[in-house]
Structure formats: structure tokens, C-alpha cells
Amino acid sequence: MSEIPPPRDPGVPPEDETIVAEEWAVRPEGQVVVEQTETETVPPPRPPLIWPWLLAFLVAVLAGLGAYYYFTHKSEKTVPAVTGLRQERADAVVRDAGLKPETSREASSKPRGIVLAQNPDAGTKVDEGSKVRLVVSNGPPRETVPDVVGETQTEATSDLTGAGFKPEATTAFSNRKAGVVVSQEPKGGATLKEGSSVRLTVSKGSKPVAVPDVVGTTSSEATATLRQAGLKANVVGVPSDKPSGTVVAQSPAAGKQAKSGATVRLNVAQAGGQTTTQPAATTAPPATTAPPATTAPPATTTAPQPATVPDVVGKELAVAARAFADQGLKIAVQYVPSNEAAGRVIAQAQPAGTQLKRGDTVQLNVSVGAQPAAETSVPDVVGQRQQQGRTALQSAGFEVLALNLNGTVRNESPIAAETPKGGATIPRGSLVILYVGA
């Protein structure tokens, strides 16, 4: 009889072992035998795998770092102010700022389509591509009078008629621009029976002012006096025996009534005016005798004619350019940031009344407006025909004014200069001046 092996210590990891199944049998002779019938190899248990968990943890860490970098390195944008704008304009302004407009509507006394509120507020710093929520007026409920103060008379009439009311307009002097509604009765938000009348007071501009007497003063003094009275000066050089730069006449005359902001023409004595006096009659040859060819006076070189710088501050660029062209002067346009209306002259390099030579150039600073359009490059059209250059500039999104200091502008006139120059970057829709030859 074989011995039974002792039990294995459970704390000791087993090696590969062979388990032998044994059968005990007793033979007829009384002998006990052991027979082996089956064996099985049992492998030891393996430790758990750790590297898949480490790999998953590493992937999660890298993803977190990537997300942190993305959300902390997005460029910031400033939310523009669009409250009070029409929805179409507000959407365009928000998109130009690199943000996305999201619109909701609600009933309001304001006309339909006006932005009532925005979130975030104007000036807030947000990530590029963020949403700006706009609350847009859905128009007033029926029988509620819309608020049209500040709108043009045409816009106010349309809004009131669309809401079921009858507008009745009167005019009055006001500091507001002519044609703008300055008050209404009943006020916006009031309840009124449909079909009732709403009375509008529309501005007809500032109250007229008395034109001051500036004859005998210098052009700069006259310009300052007129500006203090709320008027503008248009300085025109004329031949005169008065000292150069002296105002010899004005129109309208002193004491006349003119609208605030109107222009007063000043005739200013220009240098060399006395040279236009004809020679004495006794020096002329007899009328009946033809002078011999050899006695013809020698050809002389014409001296450059003087030109007087006009006052164009506050005027539209096109008006200013024509005023300078009337004096035989050119301008160089520099578009600059300003809250003044887009396209309005805010400064000139030479003060009004300055004496220059015809053909000289004066720089004008022109406002791009509080909310300038996207900038684009000005095509270089110098050397092209006027019509060809105009077409190229208009195709690029610019307005065009062509001027000829010495004659008429024709389609085939060659372009001698442009301002701003080709390659300059200015807001789309700005005015480009072309100077052409004959």
C-alpha cells in the first residue's frame, strides 16, 4: 500500500503539478494494489494584467490636456453694441466681429425688427465664435402705438401705417437732423383704437441765424467768426487791390438769415490781383497799322496762378473734393477712426484761406464712422482710362468720383492720380477720388 502524500502548504504558490488519480483494488489472493488511471496538469494562477489600464489612463490625461489648451487658447472677441439697430444690420455687425447672432422675438412698442436687448452686453470679452443672443421686436400688439421717435418721417409713417394708425406730421426747428421725428403724441406704448391718428413732430433743422459781417477781415478771421455763428465758409480767391487774404465781399450779405450749418461764400483778395490792370492806351500801336512780325512781344512764361484753400471740415468727402477742384487744388485722402459720420471730413492739413498754387495737394482726414465696414485693398488704376478704372474700383466695392482740374471728365480720359492710392486698405464702400487729364 503506497503512502498518501502530505497536504501542501496553501501559502506557497504551486508549481505546475501533476495530479494522479489512483484506484485501490484487492485481488483474489488478498493482495492490495494501486493502479494509476488518469493524470492532469494544473497550471499555476497568473497575476492580473495592468498595462491596459495604464494606457487608458494616459489617453484620458492627454485628452484632458488637449481640451484645456483648446478652451484656454481661443482668441477673445469684443461684443459689439447692436441694441437699437435693425435686425439685418445687427446680424451683420455681430458676424463681422467673429461671433454668431442668435435671435428671439417678443412683442414691443418698438417697430418690428428693432433689436431690443443683447446678451452678452456690448464691450464684453468672449471667445471667438460665441453666440450673442439678440431680442428683436416683433412689433407692438394691435392697438398699441409704436415708438417712432428718432426715425425718419418715411420710416415712422411706414411703421404707424403697418400698425393700423394714421400718422399726421408737422414740422418744427430742432437740433436734430431735418426729417427726423423728434416727438409723437400719443407716446410709444400707449393703447389707441385702431385707425386713430398719431401726431408726429418732424425736425426741419436748426433755427436760422443772422449772417455776421466779415468783410474787411482776413479769411481765417472770417472763417472763425462764421463757425462760431454755426455757419461754414466757402473761400474764393478773386483779383483785388486789397491786401492778399482780405475778405472783399460775402454772400449772403451781413444780417441775412441762413440755416444753421449753411455755407457763406467769401470773396478773398488773392496775391498779384493788381497785375490784371491793362496798360495805358497811349502805349498801344495805332489801330490802323498792323505791327510788323518782328515787333511782336516775346513769349512769356505764365506764372502759376494762386489758389485759396477752402474750408471743408464737416463736409462730405465728395463735396470737399469738388470745392478744392473749383480752386484748382487736389486732395490726398486719409481715412481715420472717428465717431463722426462715415465719409465726413474731420480735419484738413491747410487752414481755410491759405494761399497755394493751382495744382497743389492738401491732405484731408476723413472719418470711417463708428462702425466701419470690413477693409479691402484699393486697386491701382493710375494710367488706365477713366471708365476702365471706375469699373475696376466699383467691382472692388468702392464709390468713385472723377475730377478734371482743367476740363471735362470723359470716359477715355487717362487717370493721372487716385486717392487713396492703389494698395491702400480702407473700408469697403468708401469713396476713391480719381484725377484725370484731358
Disulfide bonds with the S-S distance in Angstrom:
none
